[in-house]
Amino acid sequence: MAKKTARTAVAKKLRVTLVRSTIGFNETQAKTVEGMGLRRIRHTVELPDTPATRGMIHKVRHLVEVQE
């Protein structure tokens, strides 16, 4: 039997920083920011580069800054 080798794909990460307050915006946008793990202005988190994460970023793109 041939041995299978495990390939570990390096998942891309996105650094997302909250640059504006969620006060005055939709509650769903505040929940999206909270769901990404952002707690306060200038707080940065690393998230996996997935379609779901991209969709969340797109929804609150006016509140966050993204670095690849």
C-alpha positions as a Markdown table, in Angstrom:
| # | Residue | x | y | z |
|---|---|---|---|---|
| 1 | Met | 0.0 | 0.0 | 0.0 |
| 2 | Ala | 1.2 | 3.5 | -0.8 |
| 3 | Lys | 1.5 | 5.9 | 2.0 |
| 4 | Lys | -0.4 | 9.1 | 1.7 |
| 5 | Thr | 1.3 | 12.2 | 2.8 |
| 6 | Ala | -0.7 | 14.9 | 4.4 |
| 7 | Arg | -0.4 | 18.3 | 2.7 |
| 8 | Thr | -0.9 | 21.2 | 5.0 |
| 9 | Ala | -2.3 | 24.2 | 3.1 |
| 10 | Val | -1.3 | 27.5 | 4.5 |
| 11 | Ala | -4.6 | 29.3 | 5.0 |
| 12 | Lys | -4.4 | 33.0 | 4.2 |
| 13 | Lys | -5.2 | 35.4 | 7.0 |
| 14 | Leu | -6.8 | 38.8 | 7.0 |
| 15 | Arg | -6.0 | 41.4 | 9.6 |
| 16 | Val | -9.2 | 43.4 | 10.3 |
| 17 | Thr | -9.1 | 46.6 | 12.4 |
| 18 | Leu | -12.1 | 48.5 | 13.7 |
| 19 | Val | -11.6 | 52.1 | 12.8 |
| 20 | Arg | -15.1 | 53.6 | 13.4 |
| 21 | Ser | -17.6 | 53.2 | 16.1 |
| 22 | Thr | -20.8 | 51.1 | 15.5 |
| 23 | Ile | -22.9 | 53.7 | 17.3 |
| 24 | Gly | -25.4 | 55.2 | 14.9 |
| 25 | Phe | -25.4 | 52.3 | 12.5 |
| 26 | Asn | -27.7 | 49.3 | 12.2 |
| 27 | Glu | -27.8 | 46.8 | 15.0 |
| 28 | Thr | -27.0 | 44.1 | 12.5 |
| 29 | Gln | -23.8 | 45.8 | 11.6 |
| 30 | Ala | -22.8 | 46.0 | 15.3 |
| 31 | Lys | -23.6 | 42.3 | 15.7 |
| 32 | Thr | -21.4 | 41.6 | 12.6 |
| 33 | Val | -18.5 | 43.5 | 14.1 |
| 34 | Glu | -19.0 | 41.7 | 17.4 |
| 35 | Gly | -19.1 | 38.4 | 15.5 |
| 36 | Met | -15.7 | 39.1 | 14.0 |
| 37 | Gly | -14.3 | 39.4 | 17.5 |
| 38 | Leu | -13.7 | 43.2 | 17.3 |
| 39 | Arg | -14.3 | 44.8 | 20.7 |
| 40 | Arg | -13.2 | 48.5 | 20.5 |
| 41 | Ile | -11.8 | 51.0 | 18.1 |
| 42 | Arg | -8.3 | 50.2 | 16.9 |
| 43 | His | -8.7 | 46.5 | 18.0 |
| 44 | Thr | -7.2 | 44.1 | 15.4 |
| 45 | Val | -8.0 | 40.5 | 14.9 |
| 46 | Glu | -6.7 | 37.9 | 12.4 |
| 47 | Leu | -9.4 | 36.0 | 10.5 |
| 48 | Pro | -9.2 | 33.3 | 7.9 |
| 49 | Asp | -9.7 | 34.4 | 4.3 |
| 50 | Thr | -13.0 | 32.6 | 3.6 |
| 51 | Pro | -16.1 | 33.7 | 1.7 |
| 52 | Ala | -18.0 | 34.0 | 4.9 |
| 53 | Thr | -15.4 | 36.3 | 6.4 |
| 54 | Arg | -15.3 | 38.4 | 3.2 |
| 55 | Gly | -19.0 | 38.8 | 3.3 |
| 56 | Met | -18.9 | 40.0 | 6.9 |
| 57 | Ile | -16.1 | 42.5 | 6.0 |
| 58 | His | -18.2 | 43.7 | 3.0 |
| 59 | Lys | -21.2 | 44.4 | 5.2 |
| 60 | Val | -19.2 | 46.7 | 7.5 |
| 61 | Arg | -16.5 | 47.9 | 5.1 |
| 62 | His | -17.1 | 51.5 | 6.1 |
| 63 | Leu | -16.2 | 50.6 | 9.8 |
| 64 | Val | -13.1 | 48.5 | 9.3 |
| 65 | Glu | -9.7 | 48.4 | 7.7 |
| 66 | Val | -8.4 | 45.2 | 6.1 |
| 67 | Gln | -4.8 | 44.1 | 5.5 |
| 68 | Glu | -4.0 | 40.9 | 3.7 |
